[in-house]
Amino acid sequence: QIPYEALDVMTLLSLPDHLRKTAVTICKLGRATAADVSRDTGRARAVESNYLNQLVTMKHIQRERKGKKVYFYATK
């Protein structure tokens, strides 16, 4: 079962399909890089990076840099 607590159902339903897939994956993984998300979704890392940054801009998820890696995570 996927833990959807981080993003509520109405928020997920309001997203376009391509962003919803990325958002659900972030909810499932908890804290992940674009490469982690792309492995789960089967899409290219660059595509996921773009979608993740769109979700950050929309304030649905947050981004944190640790050294060279950028981690994305959802918050309530």
ABEGO torsion letter per residue (X at the ends): XBBAAABBAAAAAABBAAAAAAAAAAAAAGBBBAAAAAAAAGBBAAAAAAAAAAAAAAGABBBBBBEABBBBBBBX
